[in-house]
Amino acid sequence: MQPGTLPDHRLTAPALRQRFAEAPRPAVMRDDAAPARLRPAAVLVPLVERSDGLTVLLTRRTDHLHHHPGQVSFPGGRVEAGDLSPEMTALRETHEEIGLHPERVELLGALADYHTGTGFRVTPVVGLVQPPFDLVPDTFEVAEIFEVPLGFLIDPANRRQERLLIDGRERTYYAMPWQHYHIWGATAGMLVMLSRFLGEPR
C-alpha cells in the first residue's frame, strides 16, 4: 500500500456506514474563485456496491448546456422551493437526470458544503446503491453515465492540481484523469473531501 492510500477494509459498505455514523463532517471546501453570495444546491455521490469493490457513479454532461458543458459531474442540481433538505434535492435531481429511483439509494450522510467558483453552495450527499438498478438518462442533460473504482478516485497518487485562466484570473483545481475522462473542478474537489473524511492522511 502506498503512503497516503486507504486500506481496502476501509472501503467497504459496512466501514462507510460506521464512518458516517461516528465521524464529524470535514471542513467546508471552497474554489479559490468562489463568490461571497452562493445559491444552494446538492448532489448525490452514488457509491455502487459491485462484487469487486465500491465504484462511484458519475455522469458526463451534454455539450450544449449553459453550465459546465461536457464536464464530468455527480447527478444533482440547485435546491427548489419544495425541497425540504439537501438529501431531497440530491435524490430528486438524480431521479430526474439518470432515472435512479430514491428507493434504490441508502443514504449514509452528507459531507461539508463545497463552494464553487460558479456561485453554488453544494452539499454532497453520499449514498450506497445496491445493484441491480435501471438507469434512464435525461438525454438533454446527460450524455453518458459511467463508474470509476472508489479506490482509484481517493488515492492521492491519482490526483493532481491544474491551473486555468478564467476571466483574467488564474484558478487552481484538482483533477483526476481516468481512462479517457477528465474529472476535475468541483467534482474532483468533493472526491478529495470524501477521501479526507474517510481518513486519508494529511
Residue pairs with C-beta under 8 A, 6 or more apart in sequence:
1 7
2 155
2 157
3 201
4 155
4 156
4 157
4 200
4 201
5 151
5 155
5 156
5 157
6 151
6 154
6 155
6 195
6 198
6 199
6 200
8 53
8 151
9 15
10 19
10 198
10 199
11 53
11 54
11 150
11 151
11 154
11 198
12 54
13 47
13 49
13 54
13 128
16 47
16 54
16 108
16 126
16 128
16 198
17 108
17 128
19 197
19 198
19 199
20 108
20 109
20 126
21 109
23 197
25 109
25 110
25 111
25 112
25 197
26 111
26 112
26 193
26 196
26 197
27 112
28 112
28 113
28 114
28 115
29 112
29 114
29 115
29 189
29 190
29 192
29 193
30 114
30 115
31 114
31 115
31 116
31 117
31 171
31 173
31 185
31 186
31 189
32 117
32 171
32 172
33 117
33 166
33 169
33 171
34 115
34 116
34 117
34 119
35 117
35 119
37 119
38 115
38 116
38 119
38 120
38 121
39 78
39 79
39 119
39 120
39 121
40 78
40 79
40 86
40 89
40 120
40 121
40 123
41 76
41 77
41 78
41 79
41 89
41 120
41 121
41 122
41 123
42 76
42 77
42 79
42 86
42 87
42 89
42 90
42 93
42 122
42 123
42 124
42 125
43 73
43 74
43 75
43 76
43 77
43 90
43 93
43 122
43 123
43 124
43 125
43 190
44 74
44 75
44 76
44 90
44 91
44 93
44 94
44 105
44 125
44 126
44 127
45 56
45 74
45 111
45 124
45 125
45 126
45 127
45 190
45 194
46 56
46 57
46 74
46 75
46 94
46 100
46 105
46 127
46 129
47 54
47 55
47 56
47 57
47 108
47 126
47 127
47 128
47 129
47 150
48 54
48 55
48 56
48 57
48 128
48 129
48 131
48 147
49 128
49 129
49 130
49 131
50 131
50 147
53 149
53 150
53 151
54 149
54 150
54 151
55 147
55 148
55 149
55 150
56 147
56 148
56 149
56 150
56 153
56 191
57 75
57 98
57 129
57 145
57 146
57 147
58 72
58 73
58 74
58 145
58 146
58 147
58 148
58 181
58 183
58 187
59 72
59 73
59 74
59 75
59 97
59 98
59 137
59 142
59 143
59 144
59 145
59 146
60 70
60 71
60 72
60 73
60 142
60 143
60 144
60 145
60 146
60 181
61 68
61 69
61 70
61 71
61 72
61 73
61 141
61 142
61 143
62 69
62 70
62 139
62 140
62 141
62 142
62 143
63 69
63 70
63 143
65 141
67 118
68 118
68 185
70 143
71 184
71 185
71 187
72 181
72 182
72 183
72 184
72 187
73 186
73 187
74 124
74 187
74 190
75 90
75 93
75 94
75 97
75 98
75 100
75 142
76 89
76 90
76 93
76 94
76 97
76 122
77 89
77 93
77 96
77 97
78 89
78 120
79 86
79 89
80 89
80 92
83 89
83 92
86 110
86 123
86 125
87 107
87 110
87 125
89 123
90 123
90 125
90 127
91 102
91 105
91 107
91 125
92 102
94 100
94 102
94 105
95 101
95 102
96 138
97 137
97 138
97 141
97 142
98 135
98 136
98 137
98 138
98 142
98 145
99 134
99 135
99 136
99 137
99 138
100 129
100 133
100 135
101 133
104 129
104 130
104 133
105 127
105 128
105 129
106 127
106 128
106 129
106 130
107 125
107 126
107 127
108 126
108 127
108 128
109 125
109 126
110 123
110 124
110 125
110 126
111 123
111 124
111 126
111 190
111 193
111 194
111 197
112 193
113 121
113 122
113 123
114 121
114 122
114 123
114 124
114 186
114 189
114 190
114 193
115 121
115 122
116 122
116 185
116 186
117 166
117 171
117 186
122 186
122 190
124 190
124 193
124 194
126 194
135 145
137 144
137 145
146 181
148 178
148 181
148 183
152 158
152 176
152 178
153 176
153 178
153 183
153 191
153 195
154 191
154 194
154 195
154 198
154 200
156 195
156 200
158 176
158 178
159 174
159 175
159 176
159 188
159 192
160 174
160 175
160 176
161 172
161 173
161 174
161 175
162 172
162 173
162 174
162 175
162 184
163 170
163 171
163 172
163 173
164 170
164 171
164 173
165 171
173 184
173 185
173 188
173 189
174 184
174 185
174 188
174 189
174 191
174 192
175 182
175 183
175 184
175 185
175 188
176 183
176 184
176 188
176 191
177 183
183 191
196 202
